[in-house]
Amino acid sequence: MNEFKRVLVAGGAGFIGSHFARLLIEERGCEVVVYDKLTYAGNPDNLRSIEGDSRFSFVHGDLADPVALSQAAAGCDAIVNFAAETHVDRSIVDPEAFITTDVIGTFRLLSVARELGTTRIVQVSTDEVYGSIANGAATEGWPLAPSSPYSASKASGDLVALSFHGTWGLNVSITRGSNTYGPNQYPEKLIPLFSTNALTGERLPVYGDGMQRRDWLHVRDHALGILCVLEQGGAGEVYNVGGGNERTNMEITKGILAALGLGEDLINYVEDRPGHDRRYAIDSSKLSALGWAPAVPFDEGLAQTVRWYRDNRQWWERLRDRSEFTAWQSSWYANRR
Ligand code: NAD
């Protein structure tokens, strides 16, 4: 198993990256450099519990800036890239931001790693690159069939990363995680949006018939899966990271309402988004063979997550009060009532 002394975590102020940065410090004793542009989704509050740790440092920077990135990554023996535009709905309105960060930004990060001779790189990707799966579960060799500008930009980033391995032998692995949930997720995606809407007495906008199916993975399990790939994954290899918890969006919606003791009258069916994939499902046996397994039972994880949003209003109220959030919500949902 590879051990690392100093790791650059790009996008480490976001949801999954901040959990991963904490894991590296607290459970591996690594030095961690978080490199993050602090977009609307980047949040220094996510790093509060480690910001005073001598092993932690933060660099405010964009993947698009190879000089700043190279300075931050110098002396790191590994880079894990979480930095991305991540919200499918926003990719429908502004696809260019996704191409800029998720494709060109990934290319810049890989180029910096190559120039510095960084020993190990993990590119964090998504199960959405396989597109909608009618039956069965995608293995890593499944054809890529992304439907949204988000998933297309992530699939492109994966291919660029694999080309750096194929052409220059870069020691890069790719993880493709499923829908992730847990504390500290910006309140625009399904579980944090619906939890915080319910807590503020607002209705829960369910797309279409609510029967879209996703495989849900707790953020700690996702972070541990990426750590397993960092330490044990093969160069040029791809690893699915799935929770094995397939649920419809409607089941999630009802689960959130039940956890808060609220009635289903808060459900509001709205027009579906274009290109909405019906089902994602991945087979994670390749990663399981390295010793990883998801540990958080879904019903417990969901109830615990909803309680976290109930008990940490100061974390999300500030985000929901910002004009960035209110303008996005009203413009996006105004057309789908
Ligand atoms: P997030 O939106 O919460 O955080 C993204 C972070 O990247 C933010 O801190 C943001 O400031 C930073 N960032 C964005 N553009 C940047 C740039 N140009 N330069 C530097 N930093 C930049 O995202 P997340 O949900 O934590 O997802 C992290 C990664 O995991 C992404 O690559 C995403 O595609 C992947 N992923 C997410 C999920 C999920 O369900 N959330 C599932 C599978 C894979």
Boltz pocket constraint, residues with backbone or C-beta under 6 A from the ligand:
constraints:
  - pocket:
      binder: B
      contacts: [[A, 10], [A, 11], [A, 12], [A, 13], [A, 14], [A, 15], [A, 16], [A, 17], [A, 35], [A, 36], [A, 37], [A, 38], [A, 39], [A, 40], [A, 41], [A, 42], [A, 43], [A, 61], [A, 62], [A, 63], [A, 64], [A, 81], [A, 82], [A, 83], [A, 84], [A, 85], [A, 86], [A, 87], [A, 101], [A, 105], [A, 124], [A, 125], [A, 126], [A, 127], [A, 154], [A, 176], [A, 177], [A, 178], [A, 179], [A, 180], [A, 181], [A, 184], [A, 185], [A, 186]]
      max_distance: 6.0
